[in-house]
Amino acid sequence: MGKTRLRAGELVRVRCDILSPRFGWGAVSPGEVGSILAVDGRLCRVSFEKDGNWRGCLKELEHVMHEADRALEGVVDMYEQLFNTKRFEDVLFVLADGTEGAHKVVLAAASEVFAAMFEQPMQELQSGKVELRGVKWVTMRVFLRLLYTGRVDPADWQDQSQDNDLGQDGRPKEAEDRAEEEYEDAVDDDSISEDSGENEDTDEAAEEKNEPAAEAAELEPEKSGARRHIEVPLEILCEVAGLAQKYMVDNVMQLAIEALKVRLQKAVVDKNVPVFEEIMAVAIAMGLGAVRTAAAQVARKSKAVWKRYDAKQLRSEVQLELQAVWPPPRPSGKTRRAWLA
């Protein structure tokens, strides 16, 4: 079975089953946590509080999660399990192409709008059903996963173009079956096998011990592998932002805004004006000030956007919005216009 490769910058400690590290303890005590400075093959340098340049073997170390991250990870995992299991659901969203369940207590904690909906003697409280006929199942699925966990899962939107059979609850039968497999594919799977042999390096460097004042060796930091980027389709992302705004779900709204800002940047870098235009139009329609400001900022540096603007080829609302960046396009022909001071 493989193990995750340790990289520069990660928090580590000597494994509890290692009583005598190959290069000695030096000033380090068992259980102390340090940060990997650099990796060179099977060896590394670690910065501990009492020894800023401790020499060790990677196989003698284990990854340590920061306590705050560990606590957060535990909470997220709990909500992930709550989201994926359908037990105790007491709200049913009736959508355009199916239904999706949720928990009143989670929705109410995330949104004052949902809280008011379930507290008042409204139809939603009596029946447990919320009708959103204009919302697609995949949009609600992505929205709720973000609300519960702050994460996305490609299984929620992939293969939606195929005619999947719907179960009794209105969801594609294959959706849950694919979830676990595709989620694993979406995360970093860079791993190495355990060392099968007991042979160790026998060069002179191997004789070096971890003395408190040991001279530092120059090691090249290991380049960390790039994680696969998960990108929600733009249409779904915009619809999720709309739901988050309607129901005032702040955490989902913040995630959507940041994602849209990144999409704007990418669109300008790739000279993809239609995508830029789509995002800016959505931001204008929804009144997303942060996204509108970001759009104006990146447009200022885009020659491709400027050309479309100067040729009056953008949507009317986008054309007007960008007048905050550039003066109105020059009138065509010899038409004379009276300008306001």
C-alpha positions as CSV (number, residue, x, y, z in Angstrom):
1,M,0.0,0.0,0.0
2,G,1.4,3.4,-0.9
3,K,1.9,6.4,1.3
4,T,1.7,10.1,0.6
5,R,5.0,11.7,-0.4
6,L,6.2,14.2,2.1
7,R,7.0,17.6,0.6
8,A,8.8,20.8,1.6
9,G,6.6,23.0,3.8
10,E,4.7,20.2,5.4
11,L,4.4,19.7,9.2
12,V,6.0,16.4,10.4
13,R,7.3,14.6,13.5
14,V,9.4,11.5,14.0
15,R,7.2,8.4,13.9
16,C,6.3,7.0,17.3
17,D,7.9,3.6,16.5
18,I,11.3,5.2,15.8
19,L,13.3,5.2,19.0
20,S,16.7,6.0,17.5
21,P,16.6,8.2,14.3
22,R,19.3,7.4,11.8
23,F,21.1,10.7,12.4
24,G,20.2,11.0,16.1
25,W,17.7,13.2,18.0
26,G,20.1,16.2,18.5
27,A,18.1,18.9,20.3
28,V,14.8,17.5,19.2
29,S,12.5,15.6,21.5
30,P,10.0,12.9,20.6
31,G,6.6,14.3,19.6
32,E,7.9,17.7,18.6
33,V,6.5,19.1,15.3
34,G,8.6,20.8,12.7
35,S,8.3,21.9,9.1
36,I,10.2,20.3,6.2
37,L,12.7,22.8,4.8
38,A,14.0,20.8,1.8
39,V,13.9,17.2,0.4
40,D,16.9,15.4,-1.2
41,G,15.9,11.9,-2.3
42,R,15.2,10.0,0.9
43,L,16.7,12.6,3.1
44,C,15.4,15.9,4.3
45,R,16.0,19.0,6.5
46,V,13.4,19.9,9.1
47,S,13.0,23.1,11.1
48,F,12.1,22.4,14.7
49,E,11.8,24.9,17.5
50,K,15.1,23.8,19.1
51,D,16.9,22.8,15.9
52,G,16.2,24.8,12.8
53,N,18.2,22.5,10.5
54,W,17.6,19.0,11.7
55,R,18.7,16.2,9.4
56,G,16.5,13.1,8.9
57,C,15.1,10.3,6.8
58,L,11.7,10.7,5.1
59,K,10.7,7.2,6.0
60,E,11.2,8.0,9.7
61,L,8.8,10.9,9.6
62,E,5.0,11.2,9.5
63,H,2.8,14.0,8.4
64,V,1.1,16.0,11.2
65,M,-2.0,18.1,10.6
66,H,-2.2,21.5,12.3
67,E,-4.6,21.3,15.3
68,A,-6.9,23.9,13.8
69,D,-7.0,22.1,10.5
70,R,-7.6,18.8,12.2
71,A,-10.6,20.2,14.0
72,L,-12.0,21.8,10.9
73,E,-11.4,18.6,8.8
74,G,-13.4,16.7,11.4
75,V,-16.3,19.0,11.2
76,V,-16.3,19.1,7.4
77,D,-16.2,15.3,7.3
78,M,-19.1,15.1,9.7
79,Y,-21.2,17.4,7.5
80,E,-20.0,15.5,4.4
81,Q,-21.4,12.3,5.9
82,L,-24.6,14.1,6.9
83,F,-25.0,15.4,3.3
84,N,-24.4,12.1,1.6
85,T,-26.6,10.0,3.9
86,K,-30.3,10.6,3.5
87,R,-31.3,9.8,7.1
88,F,-33.2,12.4,9.2
89,E,-33.9,14.7,6.2
90,D,-37.0,16.7,6.9
91,V,-37.0,19.2,3.9
92,L,-37.7,18.2,0.3
93,F,-36.9,20.7,-2.5
94,V,-39.2,20.1,-5.4
95,L,-37.2,21.2,-8.5
96,A,-37.6,21.5,-12.2
97,D,-36.3,18.0,-12.9
98,G,-36.4,16.1,-9.6
99,T,-36.2,16.5,-5.9
100,E,-33.4,16.9,-3.3
101,G,-33.5,16.5,0.4
102,A,-31.9,18.5,3.2
103,H,-32.1,19.2,7.0
104,K,-34.0,22.1,8.4
105,V,-31.5,22.7,11.2
106,V,-28.6,22.9,8.8
107,L,-30.4,25.3,6.4
108,A,-31.6,27.4,9.3
109,A,-28.1,27.7,10.7
110,A,-26.7,28.8,7.3
111,S,-29.4,31.3,6.4
112,E,-31.8,33.6,8.3
113,V,-34.1,33.4,5.3
114,F,-34.4,29.6,5.7
115,A,-34.7,30.0,9.4
116,A,-37.7,32.4,9.0
117,M,-39.2,30.1,6.4
118,F,-39.3,27.2,8.9
119,E,-40.2,29.2,11.9
120,Q,-43.3,30.8,10.5
121,P,-46.6,29.0,10.0
122,M,-46.0,28.7,6.2
123,Q,-46.7,25.9,3.8
124,E,-43.0,24.9,3.9
125,L,-43.2,24.3,7.7
126,Q,-46.4,22.2,7.4
127,S,-45.5,20.0,4.5
128,G,-41.7,20.0,4.6
129,K,-41.6,20.7,0.9
130,V,-40.1,23.8,-0.8
131,E,-41.1,24.2,-4.4
132,L,-38.4,25.7,-6.7
133,R,-39.7,24.7,-10.1
134,G,-37.3,27.1,-11.8
135,V,-34.2,25.5,-10.3
136,K,-32.5,22.4,-11.8
137,W,-31.5,19.4,-9.7
138,V,-27.8,19.7,-10.4
139,T,-27.8,23.3,-9.4
140,M,-29.4,22.6,-6.0
141,R,-27.1,19.6,-5.5
142,V,-24.0,21.7,-6.0
143,F,-25.5,24.5,-3.9
144,L,-26.4,22.3,-0.9
145,R,-23.0,20.5,-1.0
146,L,-21.3,23.9,-0.7
147,L,-23.7,24.9,2.0
148,Y,-22.9,21.8,4.0
149,T,-19.2,21.3,3.4
150,G,-17.8,24.2,1.4
151,R,-16.6,21.6,-1.2
152,V,-17.7,20.6,-4.7
153,D,-17.8,17.1,-6.2
154,P,-17.6,16.6,-10.0
155,A,-20.0,13.7,-9.7
156,D,-22.8,16.2,-9.1
157,W,-22.6,17.7,-12.6
158,Q,-20.7,15.3,-14.8
159,D,-22.6,13.2,-17.3
160,Q,-25.8,15.2,-16.7
161,S,-26.2,15.4,-20.4
162,Q,-27.0,11.7,-20.5
163,D,-30.5,10.4,-20.0
164,N,-30.0,9.0,-16.5
165,D,-32.9,7.2,-14.9
166,L,-34.4,9.0,-12.0
167,G,-35.0,7.2,-8.7
168,Q,-38.1,7.6,-6.5
169,D,-36.6,10.7,-4.9
170,G,-36.0,12.3,-8.4
171,R,-32.3,12.0,-8.4
172,P,-30.3,10.2,-11.1
173,K,-29.7,6.6,-9.8
174,E,-26.1,6.6,-10.9
175,A,-25.2,9.9,-9.1
176,E,-24.5,8.4,-5.7
177,D,-22.8,5.3,-7.2
178,R,-20.3,7.5,-9.0
179,A,-19.7,10.0,-6.2
180,E,-17.1,8.2,-4.2
181,E,-15.0,7.1,-7.2
182,E,-14.9,10.4,-8.9
183,Y,-14.2,12.3,-5.7
184,E,-11.1,10.2,-5.2
185,D,-10.1,10.9,-8.8
186,A,-10.4,14.7,-8.1
187,V,-7.8,14.8,-5.3
188,D,-4.1,14.4,-5.4
189,D,-3.1,10.8,-5.8
190,D,0.6,11.3,-5.8
191,S,2.0,8.5,-3.8
192,I,5.1,6.3,-3.4
193,S,5.5,2.7,-2.3
194,E,7.0,1.8,1.1
195,D,10.6,1.0,0.9
196,S,10.8,-2.8,0.5
197,G,14.5,-3.1,1.4
198,E,16.5,-2.3,4.5
199,N,19.5,-0.9,2.7
200,E,20.4,2.7,3.5
201,D,22.9,5.2,2.1
202,T,26.4,4.5,3.3
203,D,28.3,7.5,2.0
204,E,30.0,10.0,4.2
205,A,26.9,12.1,4.5
206,A,25.2,9.2,6.2
207,E,27.7,9.5,9.0
208,E,26.6,13.0,9.9
209,K,24.7,13.3,13.2
210,N,22.1,15.8,14.3
211,E,24.2,18.0,16.5
212,P,22.6,21.2,17.7
213,A,25.2,23.3,15.9
214,A,25.5,21.2,12.8
215,E,26.4,23.0,9.6
216,A,23.6,23.5,7.1
217,A,23.7,21.6,3.8
218,E,22.3,23.1,0.6
219,L,19.3,21.1,-0.5
220,E,16.9,21.8,-3.4
221,P,13.3,22.0,-2.2
222,E,11.1,19.3,-3.7
223,K,8.6,20.6,-6.2
224,S,5.2,19.7,-5.1
225,G,2.9,18.1,-7.6
226,A,0.0,20.1,-9.0
227,R,-3.4,19.1,-7.8
228,R,-6.1,18.6,-10.3
229,H,-8.3,21.7,-10.6
230,I,-12.0,21.1,-10.1
231,E,-14.0,23.7,-12.1
232,V,-17.8,23.9,-11.8
233,P,-19.4,24.7,-15.1
234,L,-20.0,28.4,-15.5
235,E,-23.8,28.2,-15.9
236,I,-24.1,26.1,-12.7
237,L,-21.8,28.4,-10.8
238,C,-23.8,31.5,-11.7
239,E,-27.1,29.7,-10.8
240,V,-25.6,28.7,-7.4
241,A,-24.6,32.3,-6.8
242,G,-28.2,33.3,-7.5
243,L,-29.5,30.8,-5.0
244,A,-27.0,31.9,-2.4
245,Q,-28.0,35.5,-2.9
246,K,-31.7,34.8,-2.8
247,Y,-31.5,32.8,0.5
248,M,-28.7,34.9,1.9
249,V,-26.3,32.0,2.5
250,D,-23.1,34.0,3.1
251,N,-20.5,31.2,3.0
252,V,-21.7,29.9,-0.4
253,M,-22.0,33.5,-1.7
254,Q,-18.4,34.2,-0.7
255,L,-17.2,31.0,-2.4
256,A,-19.1,31.8,-5.6
257,I,-17.9,35.4,-5.7
258,E,-14.2,34.3,-5.4
259,A,-14.7,31.6,-8.0
260,L,-16.3,34.1,-10.4
261,K,-13.4,36.5,-9.9
262,V,-10.9,33.8,-10.8
263,R,-13.0,32.9,-13.9
264,L,-12.8,36.6,-14.9
265,Q,-9.0,36.6,-14.6
266,K,-8.7,33.4,-16.6
267,A,-11.1,34.7,-19.3
268,V,-9.0,37.8,-19.8
269,V,-5.7,35.8,-19.8
270,D,-7.1,33.4,-22.4
271,K,-8.7,36.3,-24.4
272,N,-12.1,34.6,-24.0
273,V,-14.3,37.7,-24.2
274,P,-17.6,35.8,-24.4
275,V,-16.9,34.2,-21.0
276,F,-15.9,37.6,-19.6
277,E,-19.0,39.1,-21.0
278,E,-21.2,36.4,-19.5
279,I,-19.8,36.7,-16.0
280,M,-20.0,40.5,-16.0
281,A,-23.6,40.4,-17.3
282,V,-24.6,38.0,-14.5
283,A,-22.8,40.2,-11.9
284,I,-24.7,43.2,-13.2
285,A,-28.1,41.4,-13.2
286,M,-27.5,40.1,-9.6
287,G,-25.9,43.3,-8.3
288,L,-22.7,41.5,-7.3
289,G,-20.6,44.6,-6.6
290,A,-17.4,42.6,-5.8
291,V,-17.6,40.8,-9.2
292,R,-18.5,43.9,-11.1
293,T,-15.5,45.8,-9.6
294,A,-13.2,42.8,-10.4
295,A,-14.5,42.7,-14.0
296,A,-13.8,46.4,-14.5
297,Q,-10.3,46.0,-13.1
298,V,-9.3,43.1,-15.4
299,A,-11.1,44.7,-18.4
300,R,-8.8,47.7,-18.1
301,K,-5.9,45.5,-18.9
302,S,-7.5,43.5,-21.7
303,K,-7.0,44.7,-25.3
304,A,-9.4,42.0,-26.5
305,V,-12.2,43.3,-24.3
306,W,-11.4,46.9,-25.3
307,K,-11.6,46.1,-29.0
308,R,-15.1,44.6,-28.5
309,Y,-16.1,47.6,-26.5
310,D,-14.8,50.1,-29.0
311,A,-16.7,48.2,-31.8
312,K,-19.9,48.2,-29.7
313,Q,-20.0,44.4,-29.9
314,L,-20.7,43.7,-26.2
315,R,-24.1,43.3,-24.5
316,S,-25.7,46.7,-23.8
317,E,-25.5,46.4,-20.0
318,V,-21.8,45.3,-20.2
319,Q,-21.1,48.1,-22.7
320,L,-22.5,50.7,-20.3
321,E,-20.8,49.2,-17.3
322,L,-17.4,49.5,-19.0
323,Q,-17.9,53.2,-19.5
324,A,-16.5,53.4,-16.0
325,V,-13.2,52.2,-17.5
326,W,-13.1,53.8,-20.9
327,P,-14.8,56.8,-22.6
328,P,-17.7,56.1,-24.9
329,P,-16.7,54.6,-28.3
330,R,-16.1,57.1,-31.0
331,P,-19.2,57.8,-33.2
332,S,-19.1,56.2,-36.6
333,G,-19.1,58.3,-39.8
334,K,-19.3,62.0,-39.7
335,T,-22.2,62.2,-37.3
336,R,-22.0,65.2,-35.0
337,R,-23.0,64.9,-31.4
338,A,-23.4,67.5,-28.7
339,W,-21.4,66.5,-25.6
340,L,-22.5,67.3,-22.1
341,A,-19.8,69.1,-20.0
